[in-house]
């Protein structure tokens, strides 16, 4: 059928499916009740076929998009198979071992029926609000039952009518009942709108043409992925790193990634990683698959519209009962932080095979804080969530980007200070790039961001940051320097109660208390001594690099009175540094000696003492090795 279909009709149907996903996104965002949804974009929206292949998505959190196919397949099986579904029904599921998330990250999905048969699904996953549990954002749970009320695949809509019993249970187990229920209902409306759009496409072009168009789309995606894999030299590429801890115990947690290329097939083996953990960093299987898919998409086919076709050449191996394939009821509330590190490692492992194409390490974390706060003027409760702006790594021909959200939630946006301050009792005191926070290199790492908030009400905070351990720096590549600072969240800075944290919940906060979120920069690529002196001059003038770093790390001698490069002195300075081998940033000492706000050079403004110091078709889901 696809061979006979004209390319215009094929493209119109493909674009129609994408438009349906976009309409779902637009409707949900307009109707959502929490800023984490309508400003931060903490959702994922997908349209799938009857075999749970991803056909289209809309901008949102990439890791959510990549897990909705496995989620729906598991959910439908849990509910008794497709035979248990009827037209006019909508499904609600927030079981982390089915959805691959947290209990607040609920999935709402509607099966699409044509002539009494399911031809696909419209699905939406979002952080709906609060569903109970031991805390709003608990990072120290030891079993799933502490993480929230579970709806393990239930029908929230029957024959087009909302099941009010489900809503009553949801309200009774939520600290934000109106907001949470409102978001679920917004999701129901969104998937219903998507279903109507797909039915309109089928009515206009016919079911055979619709199926042929999506089959062609899947096959094209597979071909693109296979060609990209074939361009990578055959072999096994390995990397090892450690998470700081599991949220409950202090020991580091091993992650081992082995990537094997064989022709047009790629296998990612996580068997060298740690076993299941007591704390909530366990990463459910669906999340593991989504992380691998996203990491490989960054390398193989970043510009192609995502579909399940590009997953066909991939195999993922993780032993059952391990960090990346745990069994319920192992805690998993912050399993995303394990996936963040694993995805970064997977890409870095391929730097051995693709020199020049892979960037140095990024800041490596979300650096997230969530605050539950009561407004003293209105007595209303508010949720505030924020994510740090990390630097990305430099790579051949390009410096890293400054102050961006980690790629695993790349569809999210930093919430503007104006929105925060008008709706939540919080004052954003500053948000600025940090001088010298990017790893030095021929192509410099991007700068990290420091953000300071002051609380104007009472409540409690939950914080979670990884890559805070000096023994696991943000790595440079090809002779580039590691980023000089790691991630850190500081509560009550410059007081007797000061806490420098990675994972902690809850911490009581009061009006007047402050919190500083410090996100790491990216690693450098190539020797700093090979960086263009004019680029170093520009960096110093912009406040990205200090004059001291320009001289001591890059070997560039500047005349500050004329803002020019002393070319002869620079040549001699670089010879001296190259001869001594001392081209890495100084290690040790406090951030007082290591950096200042970008744009202000070496100013005498507030020092960055809160930065730690460091030394520079077929998808083979192999669960049990």
C-alpha positions in Angstrom: 0.0 0.0 0.0 2.8 2.5 0.9 4.5 1.9 -2.5 1.3 3.1 -4.2 0.5 6.0 -1.9 1.4 9.4 -3.3 4.0 11.2 -1.1 1.7 14.2 -0.6 -1.0 12.1 1.1 1.6 10.3 3.1 3.0 13.6 4.4 -0.4 15.1 5.1 -1.3 12.1 7.3 2.0 12.1 9.1 1.7 15.9 9.8 -1.9 15.3 10.8 -0.8 12.9 13.5 1.8 15.5 14.7 -0.9 18.2 14.7 -3.2 16.0 16.9 -0.4 15.7 19.4 0.2 19.4 19.4 -3.5 20.1 19.9 -3.4 17.9 23.0 -0.4 19.8 24.3 -2.0 23.2 23.7 -5.3 22.2 25.4 -3.6 20.6 28.4 -1.2 23.5 29.0 -4.1 26.1 28.8 -6.2 24.1 31.3 -3.5 23.0 33.8 -3.7 24.4 37.3 -0.1 24.3 38.5 2.9 26.4 37.2 5.0 23.2 37.0 2.7 22.3 34.1 1.7 25.5 32.3 5.1 27.3 32.8 7.7 24.5 33.4 6.1 22.0 30.9 6.4 18.9 33.2 4.5 16.6 30.9 4.8 14.4 27.9 2.3 13.7 25.1 2.3 10.9 22.6 0.1 9.2 20.0 0.6 5.5 19.5 -0.7 2.8 17.2 -2.5 -0.4 18.2 0.8 -2.2 18.7 2.0 0.6 21.0 4.5 2.1 18.5 5.2 5.8 19.1 3.9 7.7 16.1 4.1 11.3 17.2 4.7 13.5 20.2 4.4 17.1 21.3 7.1 19.2 23.0 7.5 18.3 26.7 9.8 16.2 28.8 11.7 13.8 26.5 12.0 11.1 29.1 8.2 11.1 29.5 7.7 10.8 25.8 10.1 7.9 25.5 8.3 5.8 28.1 4.6 6.2 27.1 4.7 3.2 24.7 6.0 0.7 27.2 3.7 2.3 29.8 0.5 1.8 27.7 1.5 -1.8 26.7 2.0 -2.7 30.4 -1.1 -0.9 31.5 -3.4 -2.5 28.9 -1.9 -5.9 29.8 -2.5 -5.2 33.5 -6.2 -4.4 32.8 -6.8 -7.6 31.0 -5.7 -6.8 27.4 -7.3 -4.8 24.6 -10.4 -6.9 24.9 -11.1 -5.2 28.2 -11.3 -1.8 26.6 -14.4 -0.1 25.2 -15.2 3.1 23.3 -15.7 6.1 25.5 -13.3 4.9 28.2 -10.2 6.8 29.5 -7.5 5.1 31.6 -5.7 6.5 34.6 -2.4 4.9 35.8 0.3 6.2 38.2 2.0 3.0 39.2 5.7 3.7 38.8 6.5 0.1 37.6 3.9 0.5 34.8 4.3 4.2 34.0 8.1 4.5 34.6 7.9 7.5 36.9 6.7 8.8 40.3 3.2 8.4 41.6 2.5 12.1 41.0 3.5 11.5 37.3 0.2 10.0 36.3 -0.7 8.8 32.8 -4.1 9.5 31.2 -4.8 7.6 28.0 -7.7 7.0 25.6 -8.0 4.1 23.2 -9.0 5.1 19.7 -11.7 2.9 18.3 -12.7 2.5 14.6 -15.4 0.0 13.7 -15.2 -1.6 17.1 -11.4 -2.2 17.0 -8.6 -0.3 18.7 -6.4 1.4 16.2 -4.2 3.4 18.6 -4.0 5.5 21.8 -3.7 9.1 22.8 -1.6 9.4 25.9 -0.5 12.1 28.3 1.8 11.9 31.3 2.2 14.8 33.7 3.2 15.7 37.2 -0.4 16.2 38.3 0.2 17.6 41.7 0.2 15.5 44.9 -1.1 11.9 45.6 -0.1 11.6 49.2 2.8 9.6 50.4 5.3 10.5 53.2 6.0 13.9 51.7 5.4 16.1 48.7 8.7 15.1 47.0 10.3 12.5 49.3 13.9 11.6 48.5 14.4 9.1 51.3 11.7 6.5 50.8 12.5 2.9 51.5 9.4 1.3 49.8 7.0 2.2 47.1 4.1 2.4 49.6 5.6 5.6 51.0 5.6 7.4 47.7 1.9 8.0 47.2 -1.6 6.5 46.5 -1.5 4.1 43.5 -4.0 3.9 40.7 -2.7 0.8 38.8 -4.6 1.2 35.6 -8.2 2.2 36.3 -10.9 3.5 34.1 -11.6 7.1 35.1 -14.1 7.6 32.3 -16.9 5.0 31.4 -19.1 5.6 28.3 -18.0 9.2 28.2 -18.8 9.9 31.9 -16.3 10.7 34.6 -16.1 8.1 37.5 -16.5 10.4 40.5 -15.5 7.6 42.9 -12.0 7.7 41.4 -12.0 11.5 41.8 -13.1 11.3 45.4 -10.3 8.8 46.3 -7.8 11.1 44.5 -9.1 14.2 46.5 -9.0 12.3 49.8 -5.4 11.4 49.3 -4.0 14.7 48.0 -2.5 17.7 49.8 -3.6 19.7 46.7 -7.0 18.1 46.0 -8.5 20.8 43.7 -5.3 21.3 41.7 -4.5 17.6 41.3 -8.1 16.7 40.2 -8.2 19.7 37.9 -5.0 18.6 36.1 -6.3 15.0 35.7 -9.6 16.4 34.2 -7.5 18.7 31.9 -5.6 15.6 30.7 -8.9 13.7 30.1 -10.0 16.6 27.8 -6.7 16.7 26.0 -6.6 13.0 25.1 -10.2 13.2 24.0 -9.3 16.1 21.7 -6.4 14.1 20.2 -8.7 11.1 19.7 -11.1 13.2 17.7 -8.3 14.5 15.5 -7.1 11.0 14.7 -10.6 9.8 13.9 -11.0 12.8 11.6 -7.8 11.7 9.7 -9.1 8.2 9.4 -12.5 9.3 8.2 -11.0 11.6 5.6 -8.3 9.3 4.1 -9.5 5.8 5.2 -8.1 3.3 7.6 -5.9 1.6 5.1 -4.2 4.8 4.1 -3.7 5.8 7.7 -2.1 2.5 8.6 0.1 2.6 5.5 1.3 6.1 6.4 2.3 5.2 9.9 4.0 2.0 8.7 6.0 4.0 6.3 6.9 6.5 9.0 8.2 3.7 11.3 10.2 2.1 8.5 11.8 5.4 7.5 12.8 6.0 11.1 14.4 2.6 11.4 16.4 3.2 8.2 17.7 6.5 9.5 18.8 4.9 12.8 20.5 1.9 11.2 22.5 4.1 8.8 23.7 6.1 11.7 24.7 3.0 13.7 26.5 1.6 10.7 28.7 4.7 10.6 30.0 3.9 14.1 33.0 1.5 14.2 32.1 -1.9 15.5 33.3 -2.7 19.0 32.4 -2.4 22.7 32.8 1.0 24.4 32.6 1.1 28.2 32.4 3.7 31.0 32.0 3.6 34.8 30.9 6.3 37.2 29.2 6.5 40.6 26.1 8.2 42.0 26.7 10.1 45.2 24.4 7.9 47.3 21.0 6.3 47.2 19.2 8.9 49.3 19.1 6.8 52.4 22.7 5.3 52.7 25.9 7.3 52.2 27.8 4.8 50.0 28.4 5.7 46.3 26.3 3.7 43.8 28.1 2.2 40.8 26.8 2.6 37.2 28.6 0.6 34.5 27.6 1.0 30.8 28.9 -1.1 28.0 27.8 -0.1 24.4 28.4 -2.7 21.7 28.1 -1.8 18.0 27.7 -4.7 15.5 26.8 -3.6 12.0 23.5 -1.8 12.2 22.6 -3.1 15.7 23.5 -1.5 19.0 23.3 -3.1 22.5 23.5 -1.2 25.7 24.4 -3.5 28.7 23.9 -2.2 32.2 24.8 -5.4 34.0 27.9 -3.9 35.7 25.7 -1.5 37.5 24.7 -1.8 41.2 21.9 -4.0 42.5 18.6 -2.7 43.7 19.0 0.0 46.3 17.4 0.7 49.7 16.8 4.3 48.7 14.5 5.7 46.0 17.1 6.0 43.1 16.0 2.7 41.6 15.1 3.2 37.9 12.0 1.1 36.7 12.5 -0.8 33.5 10.4 1.6 31.4 12.5 4.6 32.5 15.6 2.7 31.7 14.4 2.0 28.1 13.4 5.6 27.7 16.8 6.9 28.9 18.7 4.7 26.5 16.4 5.8 23.6 16.9 9.5 24.4 20.7 9.2 24.8 21.0 7.3 21.5 18.7 9.7 19.7 21.1 12.5 20.6 23.8 10.7 18.7 22.0 8.8 15.9 19.1 10.9 14.6 18.6 14.1 16.6 16.8 15.9 13.8 14.3 13.2 12.9 10.8 13.2 14.3 10.8 10.5 17.0 9.0 7.2 16.4 9.4 3.7 17.6 11.0 2.7 14.3 14.3 4.1 15.5 14.2 1.8 18.5 14.2 -1.4 16.4 18.0 -1.7 16.1 18.5 -1.3 19.9 18.8 -3.9 22.6 19.0 -3.1 26.3 20.3 -5.5 28.9 19.7 -5.0 32.6 19.5 -7.9 35.2 16.2 -8.3 37.0 16.5 -7.0 40.5 19.1 -4.4 39.7 19.4 -0.6 39.8 18.0 -0.3 36.2 15.5 -3.1 36.4 14.1 -3.2 40.0 11.0 -5.0 41.2 8.1 -3.5 43.1 7.9 -2.4 45.9 11.5 -1.2 45.7 11.5 2.6 46.2 11.9 4.6 43.0 10.7 8.2 43.6 14.0 9.8 42.3 14.9 7.0 39.9 15.2 9.8 37.2 18.5 10.9 38.8 20.0 7.4 38.0 18.7 7.7 34.5 20.2 11.2 34.1 23.7 9.9 34.9 23.3 6.7 32.9 22.2 8.6 29.8 25.1 11.0 30.0 27.5 8.1 30.4 26.2 6.3 27.4 26.9 9.3 25.2 30.3 9.8 26.7 31.2 6.1 26.1 30.6 6.7 22.4 33.2 9.5 22.4 35.8 6.7 22.0 34.2 5.7 18.7 33.2 9.1 17.5 36.0 11.6 18.3 35.0 15.2 17.6 31.3 14.4 17.5 30.6 13.9 21.2 30.7 16.8 23.6 32.5 16.8 27.0 30.4 16.2 30.1 27.6 18.5 31.0 26.7 19.7 34.5 25.1 16.3 34.9 22.1 16.9 37.0 18.7 18.6 37.4 19.8 20.3 40.6 16.1 20.4 41.8 14.4 22.0 44.7 10.7 21.7 45.6 9.1 23.9 48.3 5.7 23.6 49.9 4.8 27.0 51.3 1.8 28.8 52.9 1.2 32.4 51.9 0.8 34.3 55.2 -1.5 36.8 53.6 -4.0 34.4 52.0 -3.3 31.2 54.0 -3.2 29.4 50.6 -0.7 26.6 50.0 1.7 26.8 47.1 4.2 24.4 45.4 7.4 25.9 44.1 9.7 23.8 41.9 12.9 24.9 40.3 15.7 23.4 38.4 19.3 24.6 38.1 20.8 25.9 34.9 23.8 23.7 34.0 26.6 24.2 31.5 27.0 21.8 28.6 30.3 20.4 27.4 32.4 21.9 24.7 32.9 19.9 21.5 34.8 20.2 18.2 34.1 23.6 16.8 31.8 24.8 19.6 31.8 26.0 23.1 29.2 24.5 25.5 25.9 26.3 26.2 25.5 28.4 29.3 22.8 27.9 31.9 20.5 25.3 30.3 18.2 22.6 31.7 19.5 19.1 31.5 18.7 17.4 28.2 16.6 14.7 29.8 13.9 17.3 30.6 14.9 19.6 27.7 11.3 20.6 26.9 11.0 22.3 30.3 11.6 26.0 30.8 13.0 27.9 33.8 10.1 29.7 35.5 10.4 33.5 35.2 11.0 35.4 38.4 8.0 37.6 37.7 5.6 34.7 37.7 7.1 33.2 40.8 7.0 36.4 42.8 3.4 37.3 41.8 1.9 33.9 42.7 4.2 32.3 45.3 5.6 33.8 48.5 9.2 33.7 47.3 11.6 36.5 46.3 14.2 35.6 43.7 17.3 37.5 44.8 19.6 36.6 42.0 20.1 34.3 39.0 23.4 34.7 37.3 26.1 32.9 35.4 29.3 32.1 37.4 32.7 33.1 36.0 35.1 30.3 35.4 32.5 27.6 36.1 33.0 26.1 32.6 35.8 23.6 32.1 38.7 25.2 30.2 39.5 23.9 26.7 40.1 24.8 23.1 36.3 24.8 23.2 35.2 26.0 26.6 32.5 24.3 28.7 29.3 26.2 29.2 28.8 28.1 32.5 26.6 27.1 35.3 24.0 29.3 37.0 23.7 30.2 40.7 20.1 31.1 41.8 19.2 32.5 45.2 15.6 32.5 46.6 14.3 34.1 49.8 11.2 32.5 51.3 8.4 34.9 52.4 6.3 32.3 54.1 6.6 29.1 56.2 6.8 25.6 54.8 9.3 22.9 54.0 11.8 22.2 51.2 12.8 19.0 49.5 16.1 19.1 47.5 17.8 16.6 45.3 21.1 17.1 43.4 23.6 14.6 42.1 27.2 15.0 41.0 27.9 16.8 44.2 30.8 14.5 45.1 34.3 15.8 44.3 35.4 12.3 43.3 33.0 12.4 40.3 33.8 15.7 38.5 32.2 16.9 35.3 34.6 15.5 32.7 36.5 17.2 30.0 37.4 15.5 26.7 40.4 15.3 24.4 42.7 17.2 26.8 40.0 19.6 28.0 39.6 20.4 31.7 37.0 19.1 34.0 34.4 21.7 35.2 35.9 23.2 38.4 32.7 23.1 40.4 30.1 20.4 41.1 26.4 20.8 41.9 25.2 21.9 45.3 22.1 23.2 47.1 22.6 25.3 50.2 19.9 26.1 52.7 20.3 28.9 55.3 23.5 30.2 53.8 25.9 32.2 56.0 24.0 31.3 59.2 24.7 28.8 62.0 22.1 26.5 60.4 23.8 26.4 57.0 23.2 23.1 55.2 25.0 22.0 52.1 22.9 19.3 50.5 22.5 16.8 47.8 19.4 14.8 48.7 17.3 15.8 51.7 13.6 15.9 52.6 11.8 17.6 54.2 13.6 20.6 55.7 11.5 23.2 57.6 11.9 26.7 56.3 10.5 30.0 57.6 10.0 33.5 56.2 13.3 35.2 55.7 15.2 31.9 55.1 17.3 31.7 51.9 18.3 28.9 49.5 21.0 28.9 46.9 21.0 26.5 44.0 24.5 26.1 42.4 24.6 24.2 39.1 27.9 23.0 37.6 29.3 24.1 34.3 30.3 21.8 31.4 33.6 20.2 30.7 36.1 21.6 28.2 37.1 20.1 24.9 40.7 20.1 23.7 43.7 21.8 25.3 43.1 25.3 26.8 46.4 26.3 25.3 45.0 25.9 21.8 42.0 28.2 22.4 42.0 31.3 20.2 43.4 34.2 22.2 40.7 36.4 20.8 38.1 34.0 22.1 39.7 34.2 25.5 39.7 38.0 25.3 36.0 37.9 24.5 35.3 35.5 27.4 37.1 37.9 29.8 35.2 40.9 28.5 31.9 39.0 28.9 32.8 37.8 32.4 32.8 34.2 31.4 36.5 33.7 32.2 38.5 35.7 34.8 41.7 37.5 33.8 43.6 35.2 36.2 42.2 32.1 34.4 43.1 33.7 31.1 46.7 34.0 32.2 47.1 30.9 34.3 45.0 28.3 32.4 44.7 29.6 28.8 48.1 31.3 28.7 46.7 34.4 27.2 48.3 37.7 28.4 45.9 40.6 28.2 46.4 44.4 28.4 43.5 45.4 30.5 44.0 49.1 29.7 43.4 48.6 26.0 41.5 45.3 26.1 43.9 43.7 23.6 46.0 40.5 23.5 49.7 40.8 24.0 50.6 38.4 21.3 54.3 38.0 22.0 53.8 37.6 25.7 51.0 35.1 25.0 53.3 32.9 22.9 55.9 32.8 25.7 53.3 32.2 28.4 51.9 29.3 26.6 55.4 27.8 26.1 55.9 28.1 29.8 52.6 26.4 30.7 53.1 23.7 28.1 56.5 22.9 29.5 55.3 22.7 33.1 52.2 20.7 32.1 50.2 22.9 34.4 47.2 23.7 32.3 44.4 22.4 34.5 42.4 24.7 36.8 43.7 24.9 40.3 42.2 22.3 42.6 41.4 22.9 46.2 40.6 26.1 48.1 37.2 27.6 48.3 35.1 29.1 45.6 36.1 32.5 47.0 39.4 32.0 45.1 37.7 30.2 42.1 35.1 32.4 40.6 32.7 35.3 40.6 29.5 36.2 38.8 29.8 36.2 35.0 29.6 39.7 33.6 31.5 41.1 36.6 35.0 39.7 36.1 36.8 39.4 39.4 34.5 41.8 41.2 34.2 42.0 45.0 30.6 41.0 45.0 29.3 38.1 47.1 31.8 35.2 46.8 30.6 31.8 45.6 31.6 30.0 48.8 28.7 27.6 48.4 30.4 25.9 45.4 32.3 22.8 46.5 35.9 22.4 45.4 37.0 19.4 43.3 39.7 18.0 41.3 39.7 19.4 38.0 9.6 -3.2 14.6 11.5 -5.2 17.2 12.7 -3.9 20.4 14.8 -6.4 22.3 14.0 -5.7 26.0 16.4 -8.1 27.7 15.6 -7.8 31.4 17.6 -10.7 32.8 21.1 -11.3 31.6 
